[in-house]
Amino acid sequence: MLVGVARDYEPEPGTYEQRRFQAPPGAADLILVRHGQSQAYREGVVFPLVDGHGDPPLSALGEQQAQLVGARLATAGIDAIYVTTLQRTAQTAAPLAQRLGLTPAIEPDLREVNLGDWEGGLYRKMVADNHPIAQQMYARERWDVIPNAEPAEQFASRVRTAIERVAGAHPDQRVAVFSHGGVIGQVLALAARSRTFAFTGAENASISRLVVLGDHWIIRGYNDTAHLDFS
């Protein structure tokens, strides 16, 4: 996804070849990375909370995934790294940050959607149990079907504002943004003007890509897991 192809010839005069995509001048090239797998929820044992959000660390598999995504992006020309206030994003970014000698910046508004009464890990159980509210959530494509969850419009607004803030700070640069599945899904849905959950379900440690220039958002990739697949 991030590797160029060398060109060792010039086109014939008067001919016009198909050209590879180039980001517009002044655009930010955002590499959206979902955090690695976090530790499993055990029934009745709530994850520690940070500002009301469950904050589990990476699992052993998640730590391996962090190393693999760090190796994948090490030669991608990353100029800056962003993480959220939740430790699983910082832990996933750490191998890349160490390779590049970059200190990640924190963007609080790219933290995961708040799941209200299902925070702290309970969400996973409710979805696994196919709870009626979970069914409604997917049918209506709204997280706020969950009692006391973050209102959908509020979530979309803070995510849009955060992406605009990051992109505005990095014109003509490539930035690795380590965030969460719900956030990445919301970002790409905003870019595509699609159904809210159209891009929900990015794999742990997957790579998506968005080019941003003002209100012009261009999706360049979604859920790339080539660095994780061995079969």
Protein Blocks (a to p, Z undefined) as FASTA:
>chain_A
ZZccddfbdcdehiacdddddddehiacdddddddddddddehiacddeehiacddddfk
lmmmmmmmmmmmmmnopabdcddfbfklmmmmmmmmmmnopacdddfklpccdehjmggh
lmmmmmmnopaklmmmmmnopaklpghiacfklmmmmmmmmmmmmmmmmghiacdddddf
klmmmmmmmmnopafklmgoiaehiacddddehjbccdfbehiaklmpcZZ
